[in-house]
Amino acid sequence: MSLTPEQPRLRAQIGAYRLHAKYDSRELALPARRALLARFEREVDPEGALPVAARMRRAECARKTYFKALALKDSVSRARR
């Protein structure tokens, strides 16, 4: 069966709505959020030597830095267009 260019997008949207109707979005994203935070924790404290509170504070700063850098990159890209 050959699909028009719009049909795959519609099928994906149907699947996404079905998924979100069945499950809580926060629960679906929880493993990804945990993995991302763990990445930043390893980045700021690779040996695991810092106290937990200090590691968490630094990981949060590393996370904010990462997303601000993405926002800047997007802003520059949009300005060029």
VMD Tcl script that draws the C-alpha trace (Angstrom):
set ca {
  {0.00 0.00 0.00}
  {1.43 3.36 -1.02}
  {0.96 6.24 1.39}
  {0.64 9.90 0.58}
  {3.20 12.20 2.26}
  {0.65 13.20 4.92}
  {-0.51 9.71 5.88}
  {2.61 8.56 7.80}
  {2.38 11.71 9.91}
  {-1.27 11.03 10.66}
  {-0.48 7.42 11.61}
  {2.24 8.64 13.96}
  {-0.13 11.14 15.56}
  {-2.75 8.42 16.08}
  {-0.13 6.26 17.77}
  {1.02 9.11 20.00}
  {-2.52 9.97 21.06}
  {-3.24 6.30 21.77}
  {-0.09 6.04 23.89}
  {-0.85 9.19 25.88}
  {-4.47 8.15 26.40}
  {-3.27 4.91 27.94}
  {-0.30 6.10 30.04}
  {0.78 9.17 32.01}
  {3.34 11.17 30.03}
  {5.46 11.77 33.12}
  {5.74 8.02 33.72}
  {6.71 7.40 30.11}
  {9.49 10.00 30.25}
  {10.77 9.07 33.72}
  {13.46 6.59 32.56}
  {14.78 9.13 30.05}
  {14.87 11.92 32.65}
  {16.72 9.65 35.08}
  {19.25 8.63 32.43}
  {19.87 12.26 31.45}
  {20.39 13.31 35.06}
  {22.76 10.36 35.58}
  {24.72 11.54 32.54}
  {25.19 14.98 34.07}
  {26.09 13.45 37.45}
  {28.84 11.38 35.77}
  {29.99 14.48 33.90}
  {30.47 16.58 37.04}
  {31.70 13.76 39.32}
  {33.13 10.84 37.31}
  {34.72 9.20 40.38}
  {31.65 9.65 42.60}
  {33.74 11.41 45.24}
  {31.46 14.38 45.92}
  {28.75 14.36 48.57}
  {25.32 13.64 47.08}
  {24.00 17.17 47.63}
  {27.00 18.77 45.92}
  {26.87 16.30 43.02}
  {23.14 16.97 42.52}
  {23.65 20.75 42.61}
  {26.46 20.56 40.07}
  {24.52 18.12 37.86}
  {21.57 20.52 37.84}
  {23.90 23.36 36.78}
  {25.38 21.14 34.06}
  {21.85 20.30 32.86}
  {20.89 23.98 32.73}
  {24.10 24.79 30.88}
  {23.40 22.07 28.31}
  {19.86 23.27 27.60}
  {20.82 26.97 27.51}
  {23.55 26.12 24.98}
  {20.94 24.30 22.86}
  {18.64 27.31 23.08}
  {21.45 29.62 21.99}
  {22.35 27.37 19.08}
  {18.69 27.32 18.00}
  {18.42 31.09 18.33}
  {21.51 31.65 16.19}
  {20.19 29.21 13.61}
  {16.80 30.93 13.45}
  {18.45 34.36 13.18}
  {20.44 33.20 10.14}
  {17.25 32.19 8.36}
}
mol new
graphics top color blue
foreach p $ca { graphics top sphere $p radius 0.5 }
foreach p [lrange $ca 0 end-1] q [lrange $ca 1 end] { graphics top cylinder $p $q radius 0.2 }
display resetview
